[in-house]
């Protein structure tokens, strides 16, 4: 599997384990849950680190429109 260069800065497993249960939309809680909360967090951090517009979000982070909509909520 090819590793993407921007994945170098994704959050670590250790950090993810600490914050996973704090996010809204977690499985087991009331309401809908996010398809992939970790991917969403990594996508938001990617945008914030680069100061890039949402449309420049790499496709392997998911659809930029859905990610932006979720971020805006």
Backbone as JSON Lines, residues from 0, in Angstrom:
{"i":0,"aa":"X","n":[0.85,-1.18,0.0],"ca":[0.0,0.0,0.0],"c":[0.89,1.24,0.0]}
{"i":1,"aa":"X","n":[0.58,2.17,-0.86],"ca":[1.34,3.41,-0.95],"c":[0.93,4.37,0.17]}
{"i":2,"aa":"X","n":[1.92,4.93,0.84],"ca":[1.65,5.9,1.9],"c":[1.7,7.28,1.3]}
{"i":3,"aa":"X","n":[0.66,8.06,1.54],"ca":[0.58,9.42,1.03],"c":[1.45,10.34,1.88]}
{"i":4,"aa":"X","n":[2.08,11.31,1.26],"ca":[2.98,12.23,1.96],"c":[2.25,13.01,3.04]}
{"i":5,"aa":"X","n":[1.0,13.41,2.81],"ca":[0.29,14.22,3.8],"c":[-0.13,13.39,5.01]}
{"i":6,"aa":"X","n":[-0.09,12.09,4.92],"ca":[-0.46,11.23,6.06],"c":[0.6,11.26,7.16]}
{"i":7,"aa":"X","n":[1.75,11.8,6.88],"ca":[2.82,11.87,7.85],"c":[2.39,12.61,9.11]}
{"i":8,"aa":"X","n":[1.47,13.54,8.99],"ca":[1.04,14.37,10.11],"c":[-0.29,13.96,10.72]}
{"i":9,"aa":"X","n":[-0.82,12.82,10.31],"ca":[-2.08,12.37,10.91],"c":[-1.88,12.14,12.4]}
{"i":10,"aa":"X","n":[-2.98,12.2,13.15],"ca":[-2.87,12.02,14.59],"c":[-2.43,10.59,14.91]}
{"i":11,"aa":"X","n":[-1.71,10.45,16.0],"ca":[-1.17,9.15,16.4],"c":[-2.27,8.28,17.02]}
{"i":12,"aa":"X","n":[-2.02,6.99,17.07],"ca":[-2.97,6.07,17.71],"c":[-3.14,6.42,19.18]}
{"i":13,"aa":"X","n":[-2.06,6.81,19.84],"ca":[-2.11,7.17,21.26],"c":[-3.05,8.36,21.49]}
{"i":14,"aa":"X","n":[-2.89,9.4,20.68],"ca":[-3.76,10.58,20.8],"c":[-5.19,10.23,20.44]}
{"i":15,"aa":"X","n":[-5.37,9.45,19.39],"ca":[-6.72,9.08,18.96],"c":[-7.44,8.32,20.06]}
{"i":16,"aa":"X","n":[-6.76,7.41,20.74],"ca":[-7.39,6.64,21.82],"c":[-7.86,7.54,22.95]}
{"i":17,"aa":"X","n":[-7.16,8.64,23.18],"ca":[-7.56,9.57,24.24],"c":[-8.77,10.4,23.84]}
{"i":18,"aa":"X","n":[-8.88,10.76,22.56],"ca":[-9.94,11.69,22.17],"c":[-11.15,11.03,21.52]}
{"i":19,"aa":"X","n":[-11.05,9.78,21.15],"ca":[-12.12,9.11,20.4],"c":[-13.47,9.17,21.11]}
{"i":20,"aa":"X","n":[-13.5,8.88,22.39],"ca":[-14.76,8.86,23.13],"c":[-15.34,10.24,23.42]}
{"i":21,"aa":"X","n":[-14.58,11.3,23.18],"ca":[-15.05,12.65,23.47],"c":[-15.79,13.29,22.3]}
{"i":22,"aa":"X","n":[-15.67,12.7,21.13],"ca":[-16.27,13.3,19.94],"c":[-17.75,13.0,19.82]}
{"i":23,"aa":"X","n":[-18.54,13.97,19.35],"ca":[-19.94,13.67,19.06],"c":[-19.98,12.75,17.84]}
{"i":24,"aa":"X","n":[-21.03,11.96,17.75],"ca":[-21.16,11.07,16.61],"c":[-20.36,9.8,16.77]}
{"i":25,"aa":"X","n":[-20.15,9.39,18.03],"ca":[-19.43,8.16,18.3],"c":[-20.42,7.0,18.37]}
{"i":26,"aa":"X","n":[-20.04,5.86,17.85],"ca":[-20.91,4.68,17.89],"c":[-21.29,4.37,19.33]}
{"i":27,"aa":"X","n":[-22.55,3.99,19.52],"ca":[-23.03,3.67,20.86],"c":[-23.72,4.83,21.54]}
{"i":28,"aa":"X","n":[-23.57,6.03,21.01],"ca":[-24.25,7.2,21.57],"c":[-25.53,7.46,20.79]}
{"i":29,"aa":"X","n":[-26.44,8.2,21.38],"ca":[-27.71,8.53,20.73],"c":[-27.46,9.38,19.49]}
{"i":30,"aa":"X","n":[-28.21,9.11,18.44],"ca":[-28.1,9.88,17.2],"c":[-27.2,9.18,16.2]}
{"i":31,"aa":"X","n":[-27.0,9.84,15.08],"ca":[-26.15,9.27,14.02],"c":[-24.69,9.37,14.43]}
{"i":32,"aa":"X","n":[-23.91,8.47,13.86],"ca":[-22.48,8.54,14.13],"c":[-21.73,8.82,12.82]}
{"i":33,"aa":"X","n":[-20.6,9.44,12.95],"ca":[-19.78,9.75,11.8],"c":[-19.24,8.48,11.16]}
{"i":34,"aa":"X","n":[-19.12,8.49,9.86],"ca":[-18.61,7.31,9.16],"c":[-17.2,6.98,9.63]}
{"i":35,"aa":"X","n":[-16.38,7.98,9.74],"ca":[-15.01,7.78,10.2],"c":[-14.55,9.06,10.89]}
{"i":36,"aa":"X","n":[-14.72,9.1,12.2],"ca":[-14.36,10.3,12.96],"c":[-12.88,10.62,12.86]}
{"i":37,"aa":"X","n":[-12.04,9.6,12.85],"ca":[-10.61,9.85,12.78],"c":[-10.22,10.47,11.44]}
{"i":38,"aa":"X","n":[-10.82,10.0,10.37],"ca":[-10.55,10.57,9.05],"c":[-11.01,12.03,9.01]}
{"i":39,"aa":"X","n":[-12.14,12.31,9.63],"ca":[-12.65,13.67,9.68],"c":[-11.67,14.59,10.43]}
{"i":40,"aa":"X","n":[-11.2,14.16,11.6],"ca":[-10.26,14.96,12.38],"c":[-8.97,15.2,11.59]}
{"i":41,"aa":"X","n":[-8.46,14.15,10.95],"ca":[-7.24,14.3,10.14],"c":[-7.46,15.26,8.98]}
{"i":42,"aa":"X","n":[-8.65,15.22,8.38],"ca":[-8.96,16.12,7.26],"c":[-8.98,17.58,7.74]}
{"i":43,"aa":"X","n":[-9.62,17.83,8.88],"ca":[-9.68,19.19,9.42],"c":[-8.29,19.69,9.76]}
{"i":44,"aa":"X","n":[-7.47,18.85,10.39],"ca":[-6.1,19.24,10.7],"c":[-5.3,19.52,9.43]}
{"i":45,"aa":"X","n":[-5.54,18.76,8.38],"ca":[-4.84,18.97,7.11],"c":[-5.16,20.37,6.57]}
{"i":46,"aa":"X","n":[-6.45,20.73,6.6],"ca":[-6.88,22.05,6.12],"c":[-6.26,23.16,6.98]}
{"i":47,"aa":"X","n":[-6.31,22.99,8.29],"ca":[-5.8,24.02,9.19],"c":[-4.29,24.2,9.08]}
{"i":48,"aa":"X","n":[-3.56,23.1,8.93],"ca":[-2.1,23.2,8.8],"c":[-1.69,23.93,7.54]}
{"i":49,"aa":"X","n":[-2.42,23.71,6.47],"ca":[-2.02,24.28,5.18],"c":[-2.69,25.61,4.86]}
{"i":50,"aa":"X","n":[-3.77,25.92,5.53],"ca":[-4.5,27.14,5.2],"c":[-5.13,27.04,3.82]}
{"i":51,"aa":"X","n":[-5.41,25.83,3.41],"ca":[-5.94,25.57,2.06],"c":[-7.46,25.7,2.04]}
{"i":52,"aa":"X","n":[-8.03,25.99,0.88],"ca":[-9.48,25.97,0.77],"c":[-9.98,24.53,0.84]}
{"i":53,"aa":"X","n":[-11.23,24.36,1.26],"ca":[-11.8,23.02,1.42],"c":[-11.75,22.23,0.12]}
{"i":54,"aa":"X","n":[-11.91,22.89,-1.01],"ca":[-11.89,22.18,-2.3],"c":[-10.56,21.5,-2.59]}
{"i":55,"aa":"X","n":[-9.49,21.91,-1.9],"ca":[-8.17,21.31,-2.11],"c":[-7.91,20.1,-1.22]}
{"i":56,"aa":"X","n":[-8.9,19.71,-0.43],"ca":[-8.74,18.54,0.44],"c":[-8.51,17.29,-0.43]}
{"i":57,"aa":"X","n":[-7.43,16.54,-0.19],"ca":[-7.18,15.35,-0.99],"c":[-8.35,14.36,-0.91]}
{"i":58,"aa":"X","n":[-8.68,13.7,-2.0],"ca":[-9.85,12.82,-2.04],"c":[-9.79,11.64,-1.07]}
{"i":59,"aa":"X","n":[-8.61,11.22,-0.65],"ca":[-8.56,10.09,0.28],"c":[-9.01,10.48,1.69]}
{"i":60,"aa":"X","n":[-9.26,11.75,1.95],"ca":[-9.87,12.19,3.2],"c":[-11.38,12.17,3.11]}
{"i":61,"aa":"X","n":[-11.93,11.86,1.97],"ca":[-13.37,11.87,1.78],"c":[-13.8,13.09,0.98]}
{"i":62,"aa":"X","n":[-15.08,13.18,0.76],"ca":[-15.64,14.29,-0.02],"c":[-15.47,15.6,0.75]}
{"i":63,"aa":"X","n":[-14.88,16.59,0.11],"ca":[-14.61,17.86,0.8],"c":[-15.89,18.55,1.23]}
{"i":64,"aa":"X","n":[-16.96,18.41,0.46],"ca":[-18.22,19.09,0.81],"c":[-18.81,18.53,2.1]}
{"i":65,"aa":"X","n":[-18.8,17.22,2.23],"ca":[-19.33,16.6,3.46],"c":[-18.46,16.93,4.66]}
{"i":66,"aa":"X","n":[-17.15,16.93,4.46],"ca":[-16.24,17.26,5.55],"c":[-16.44,18.71,5.99]}
{"i":67,"aa":"X","n":[-16.58,19.61,5.04],"ca":[-16.81,21.02,5.38],"c":[-18.15,21.21,6.07]}
{"i":68,"aa":"X","n":[-19.17,20.54,5.6],"ca":[-20.51,20.65,6.23],"c":[-20.44,20.19,7.68]}
{"i":69,"aa":"X","n":[-19.78,19.07,7.92],"ca":[-19.66,18.55,9.29],"c":[-18.84,19.52,10.15]}
{"i":70,"aa":"X","n":[-17.77,20.05,9.61],"ca":[-16.94,21.02,10.34],"c":[-17.77,22.25,10.71]}
{"i":71,"aa":"X","n":[-18.6,22.72,9.8],"ca":[-19.39,23.92,10.02],"c":[-20.44,23.73,11.12]}
{"i":72,"aa":"X","n":[-20.9,22.51,11.28],"ca":[-21.89,22.23,12.33],"c":[-21.26,22.37,13.7]}
